[in-house]
């Protein structure tokens, strides 16, 4: 992708625009008039709610429109041939999923512009993206032994250790994404009947209520009691610490904080696998299925739209593949 048509978004000073830079209107769109500019901004402000998707789609369409503008095209003169040519040009330097994401962003934007009467036809509609079939996810997972060694290596004589053990346990036993786990307040850990539950706010607005595994309940209780959080329902459950004081700051941990903690804990446990926050979701699902769990139930627990997505986290065949490869006797 040549530098001659690259365009860098400069974030605005306020709100959503400051976060994503979506307020930047490319020259091609601005020249099409106020209606086009408004629909462009409206697409990112109102159509896409996930901020990570919004940022990625904005970057992709800005790159495409600046590519087209450099070649003297306008919104009305863009055709499927131009979209296909753009994909051909960027394909050598990008993975197939990234190329498909570029196409999805262009297609969605022009759908929005078409509905709004800015353009007559969507030039991306007839264009097919590269084929990319994934049957197994890339997220590194832990074996059952490695997971137990990780928990055993955490020094729980300190509040830091109790917090870290409890957070890892939430990720492992509830299949939670890191954003949902860090979004928990104390009131999200509640008693119902004879069991304790977690209320997780996952992506796409899904609210998942999960009963706690007995070990998760044990680890959370120990942390909450040591932290003195009882009765502080609106308080973030997983907080950072104030400097070196080992006192909770009241500020919610960020995913980057959790990632650094997990990498540090894994290194201390002697685990060579390059795990991250998402590894515990994949590890929990795999272990659940290894012990007779049903993939349809795992799908509901994980909040997946499709059992096919859940299957990407299933690594039960890894051991089988290793056993078979060791049959080579050379």
C-alpha positions in Angstrom: 0.0 0.0 0.0 1.8 3.1 -1.3 2.4 6.1 0.8 1.0 8.4 -1.9 -2.6 7.7 -1.0 -2.4 7.0 2.7 -4.4 9.3 5.0 -3.9 9.6 8.7 -6.9 10.4 10.9 -6.4 13.2 13.4 -8.7 12.6 16.4 -11.0 15.5 17.4 -11.0 16.8 21.0 -14.3 15.4 22.2 -16.2 12.2 22.9 -16.5 9.4 20.4 -14.6 11.3 17.8 -11.6 11.7 20.2 -11.6 8.0 20.7 -11.8 6.8 17.1 -11.0 9.7 14.8 -14.3 8.9 13.0 -15.0 12.7 12.5 -12.5 12.9 9.7 -14.4 13.3 6.4 -12.3 12.3 3.4 -12.1 14.8 0.6 -14.1 12.5 -1.8 -17.0 12.4 0.6 -16.8 16.2 1.4 -16.9 17.0 -2.3 -20.1 15.0 -2.6 -21.9 17.5 -0.4 -23.2 18.0 3.2 -25.6 15.0 2.9 -22.8 12.7 2.1 -20.6 14.0 4.9 -23.4 13.7 7.4 -24.2 10.1 6.3 -20.5 9.2 6.5 -20.3 10.5 10.1 -23.6 8.9 11.0 -22.5 5.5 9.8 -19.7 5.4 12.4 -21.6 7.2 15.1 -24.9 5.3 14.9 -24.4 2.1 12.9 -21.4 0.5 14.6 -21.6 0.2 18.3 -18.5 -1.8 19.1 -15.6 0.7 19.4 -13.0 -1.8 18.2 -15.0 -2.6 15.1 -15.6 1.1 14.6 -11.9 2.0 14.7 -11.0 -0.9 12.3 -13.7 -0.1 9.8 -12.9 3.6 9.9 -9.3 2.9 9.2 -10.2 0.6 6.3 -12.7 2.9 4.5 -10.4 5.9 4.9 -7.7 3.9 3.2 -9.9 2.8 0.4 -11.4 6.3 -0.2 -8.0 7.9 -0.2 -6.8 5.3 -2.7 -9.8 6.0 -4.9 -9.4 9.8 -4.5 -5.7 9.6 -5.6 -6.9 8.0 -8.8 -9.4 10.8 -9.6 -12.5 8.8 -8.7 -15.7 10.1 -7.0 -18.4 8.4 -5.0 -20.6 8.2 -8.1 -17.9 6.9 -10.5 -16.8 4.1 -8.2 -17.6 0.7 -9.6 -17.1 -2.9 -8.6 -14.0 -3.0 -10.8 -12.4 -0.4 -8.6 -13.2 -2.2 -5.4 -11.8 -5.4 -6.8 -8.7 -3.7 -8.0 -8.2 -2.2 -4.5 -8.5 -5.6 -2.9 -6.0 -7.1 -5.4 -3.5 -4.3 -4.6 -3.7 -4.7 -0.8 -3.9 -8.5 -0.8 -0.2 -9.3 -1.0 0.6 -7.4 2.2 -2.4 -8.5 4.3 -3.8 -11.8 5.7 -7.0 -13.0 4.1 -9.2 -12.1 7.2 -7.8 -8.5 7.0 -8.7 -8.3 3.3 -12.2 -9.6 4.0 -12.6 -7.0 6.8 -11.7 -4.2 4.3 -14.4 -5.5 1.9 -16.9 -5.8 4.7 -16.2 -2.2 5.8 -16.5 -0.8 2.3 -19.7 -2.8 1.6 -21.4 -1.7 4.9 -20.5 2.0 4.3 -21.9 2.0 0.8 -25.0 0.2 1.9 -25.6 3.1 4.3 -24.8 5.7 1.6 -27.2 3.9 -0.8 -30.0 3.8 1.7 -29.4 7.5 2.4 -29.7 8.4 -1.3 -26.0 9.6 -1.5 -25.1 7.0 -4.2 -27.3 4.9 -6.5 -25.6 1.6 -6.3 -23.2 -0.1 -3.9 -19.9 -0.8 -5.8 -18.9 -3.5 -3.4 -22.0 -5.7 -3.7 -20.8 -7.9 -6.6 -17.2 -8.2 -5.3 -16.2 -11.5 -3.6 -13.5 -11.6 -1.0 -10.8 -14.3 -0.6 -11.9 -17.7 0.7 -10.8 -18.3 4.2 -12.0 -21.3 6.2 -11.0 -21.6 9.8 -11.7 -24.8 11.7 -9.4 -24.3 14.6 -8.6 -21.1 16.6 -5.1 -19.7 17.1 -5.5 -18.7 20.7 -2.9 -20.5 22.8 -4.4 -22.8 25.5 -3.1 -24.4 28.6 -3.2 -28.1 29.5 -5.0 -29.0 32.7 -1.6 -29.6 34.4 -0.3 -26.1 33.3 -3.5 -24.5 34.6 -3.1 -26.1 38.0 0.6 -25.2 38.1 -0.3 -21.6 37.3 -2.8 -21.4 40.2 -0.4 -23.2 42.6 2.4 -20.7 41.7 0.4 -17.6 42.8 1.4 -16.4 46.3 -2.0 -15.8 48.0 -0.6 -14.4 51.2 -0.9 -10.9 49.6 -4.0 -9.1 48.3 -2.3 -8.8 44.9 -2.1 -12.6 44.6 -5.7 -13.1 45.7 -6.9 -10.6 43.1 -4.9 -12.1 40.3 -6.0 -15.7 41.2 -9.6 -14.6 41.3 -9.4 -12.8 38.0 -7.8 -15.7 36.2 -10.4 -18.0 37.8 -13.3 -15.9 36.4 -11.8 -16.1 32.9 -11.3 -19.9 33.2 -14.4 -21.1 34.9 -17.0 -18.7 33.4 -15.5 -18.5 29.8 -15.6 -14.7 30.2 -13.9 -12.3 27.8 -11.5 -10.0 29.6 -13.7 -6.9 29.0 -16.6 -8.7 30.7 -14.5 -9.9 33.6 -13.0 -6.5 34.2 -16.5 -4.9 33.9 -17.7 -6.7 36.9 -18.8 -4.7 40.0 -19.2 -6.4 43.4 -23.0 -6.5 42.8 -22.3 -8.6 39.7 -21.2 -11.4 42.1 -24.4 -12.4 43.8 -26.2 -15.2 45.7 -29.2 -16.9 44.3 -30.6 -20.0 46.0 -27.7 -21.8 47.5 -25.2 -20.8 44.8 -23.2 -17.7 43.9 -23.5 -16.4 40.4 -21.8 -13.9 38.1 -23.6 -11.5 35.8 -21.3 -10.9 32.8 -21.9 -8.1 30.3 -20.4 -9.6 27.1 -20.1 -7.9 23.7 -23.1 -7.2 21.5 -25.1 -6.3 24.6 -25.4 -9.9 25.8 -25.9 -10.4 29.5 -24.8 -13.9 30.7 -25.6 -15.2 34.2 -23.3 -18.0 35.1 -23.3 -20.1 38.3 -19.9 -20.1 39.9 -17.7 -23.2 40.0 -16.9 -24.1 43.6 -13.2 -23.1 43.2 -14.2 -19.8 41.6 -16.5 -19.1 44.5 -13.7 -19.9 46.9 -11.2 -17.7 45.2 -13.6 -14.8 44.8 -14.7 -15.0 48.5 -11.1 -15.0 49.7 -10.3 -11.9 47.6 -13.5 -9.9 48.4 -12.9 -10.6 52.2 -9.3 -9.6 52.1 -10.0 -6.5 50.1 -12.7 -5.4 52.4 -15.1 -4.9 49.5 -18.2 -6.3 51.2 -21.2 -3.9 50.9 -19.6 -1.8 48.2 -22.0 -3.0 45.5 -21.1 -0.4 42.8 -17.3 -0.8 43.3 -15.3 -2.4 40.5 -14.5 -5.9 41.5 -11.0 -6.0 40.0 -9.0 -2.8 40.7 -5.5 -1.6 40.2 -3.3 -0.9 43.2 -2.2 2.5 44.4 1.6 2.6 43.6 3.6 0.2 45.8 1.2 0.6 48.7 -0.6 -2.6 47.9 -3.9 -0.8 48.5 -6.7 -0.9 46.0 -7.0 2.3 44.1 -10.7 2.2 43.3 -9.9 2.3 39.6 -11.0 -0.6 37.4 -8.2 -2.7 35.8 -7.8 -2.3 32.0 -7.2 -5.2 29.6 -3.6 -4.1 29.2 -3.1 -4.4 33.0 -4.6 -7.9 33.0 -2.5 -9.0 30.0 0.8 -7.9 31.7 -0.3 -9.6 34.9 -1.0 -12.9 33.1 2.3 -12.8 31.2 4.1 -12.2 34.5 2.3 -15.0 36.3 2.9 -17.4 33.5 6.6 -16.6 33.4 6.9 -17.2 37.2 5.1 -20.5 36.8 7.6 -21.6 34.2 4.9 -21.8 31.5 6.5 -21.4 28.0 3.2 -21.2 26.1 2.6 -17.5 25.1 -0.8 -17.2 26.7 -2.9 -14.1 27.0 -6.2 -13.1 28.5 -8.3 -15.0 25.9 -6.3 -18.2 26.5 -8.3 -19.0 29.7 -11.6 -18.8 27.7 -10.2 -21.3 25.2 -8.7 -23.5 28.0 -12.0 -23.6 30.0 -14.1 -24.5 27.0 -11.6 -27.2 25.9 -11.4 -28.7 29.4 -15.2 -28.6 29.7 -15.6 -30.6 26.5 -12.8 -33.0 27.4 -14.8 -33.9 30.5 -18.0 -34.8 28.6 -19.6 -31.3 28.2 -21.8 -30.7 25.2 -20.7 -28.1 22.6 -24.3 -26.7 22.5 -24.1 -26.0 26.2 -20.6 -24.5 25.9 -22.0 -22.3 23.2 -24.7 -20.9 25.5 -22.2 -20.5 28.4 -19.7 -18.6 26.1 -22.4 -16.5 24.5 -21.6 -17.5 21.0 -24.0 -17.1 18.2 -23.0 -20.4 16.6 -21.7 -23.7 17.8 -19.2 -23.4 15.0 -17.6 -20.4 16.7 -17.4 -22.4 20.0 -15.7 -25.2 18.0 -12.8 -22.9 17.2 -11.9 -23.1 21.0 -12.1 -26.9 21.1 -8.5 -28.2 21.2 -9.3 -31.8 22.1 -7.7 -33.0 18.9 -4.3 -31.5 19.8 -3.4 -34.5 21.9 -4.5 -36.9 19.3 -2.4 -35.2 16.6 0.7 -35.3 18.9 0.2 -39.0 19.5 0.0 -39.7 15.8 3.0 -37.6 14.8 5.1 -39.5 17.3 4.5 -42.6 15.3 7.1 -41.4 12.8 10.1 -43.5 13.9 12.9 -41.9 11.8 
